[in-house]
């Protein structure tokens, strides 16, 4: 797992973790995997770290909207239909 491999556009190449927060991203992913009880192969773990590092800015952007703190997150899907009386 290399941390400074980039392609011609300067973006991290496939399989490379961005330079910043390498250890932090690995620690976070390891914690999430442990909490889920998953034990992926080392290559899969490395890919999860790269993927999480790419998604992290988008995840943090969800919390940058000031009005979002007042909304209830839609974390659960309820399959049962809500029927209204006629």
C-alpha positions in Angstrom: 0.0 0.0 0.0 1.7 3.2 -1.1 0.6 6.6 0.0 2.1 8.9 -2.6 1.3 7.1 -5.9 -0.7 9.5 -8.1 -1.7 9.4 -11.8 -1.0 12.1 -14.4 -3.8 14.3 -13.1 -2.5 14.3 -9.5 -5.2 12.2 -8.1 -4.4 9.1 -6.1 -3.9 6.1 -8.3 -5.9 2.9 -7.8 -4.7 1.2 -4.6 -3.1 4.3 -3.2 -4.2 6.0 0.0 -4.1 9.9 -0.1 -1.0 11.2 1.8 -3.0 12.9 4.6 -4.4 10.8 7.4 -3.1 7.4 6.1 -2.9 6.0 9.6 -6.1 7.6 10.7 -8.1 6.2 7.7 -6.6 2.7 8.4 -7.6 3.0 12.1 -11.1 4.1 11.3 -11.6 1.3 8.7 -10.2 -1.3 11.1 -12.5 -0.1 13.8 -15.5 -0.3 11.5 -14.5 -3.8 10.4 -14.0 -4.9 13.9 -17.4 -3.5 15.0 -19.0 -5.4 12.1 -17.1 -8.6 12.9 -15.6 -8.7 9.5 -12.1 -10.0 8.6 -11.3 -9.2 5.0 -8.2 -10.3 3.1 -5.3 -7.7 3.3 -5.9 -6.6 -0.3 -9.6 -6.1 0.3 -8.8 -4.2 3.5 -6.4 -1.9 1.6 -9.1 -1.2 -1.0 -11.7 -0.4 1.7 -9.2 2.1 3.2 -8.8 3.8 -0.2 -12.5 3.8 -0.8 -13.3 5.2 2.6 -10.6 7.9 2.1 -12.4 8.9 -1.1 -15.9 9.0 0.5 -14.8 10.7 3.7 -15.0 14.3 2.3 -18.6 13.6 1.0 -19.6 12.2 4.4 -18.2 15.2 6.2 -20.0 17.5 3.7 -23.3 16.1 4.9 -22.7 17.8 8.2 -21.6 21.2 6.9 -25.1 22.3 6.1 -26.2 24.2 9.3 -29.9 23.3 8.8 -29.1 19.6 8.6 -28.6 19.5 12.4 -32.4 20.0 12.8 -33.4 17.2 10.4 -34.0 13.6 11.4 -31.8 11.3 9.4 -33.4 8.6 7.3 -31.4 5.7 8.7 -34.1 3.1 8.7 -36.4 2.0 5.9 -39.8 0.9 7.0 -41.3 -1.5 4.6 -44.8 -1.5 6.2 -47.0 0.9 4.3 -48.7 3.7 6.2 -52.3 3.4 5.3 -54.5 6.5 5.7 -58.2 6.1 6.6 -60.5 7.3 3.9 
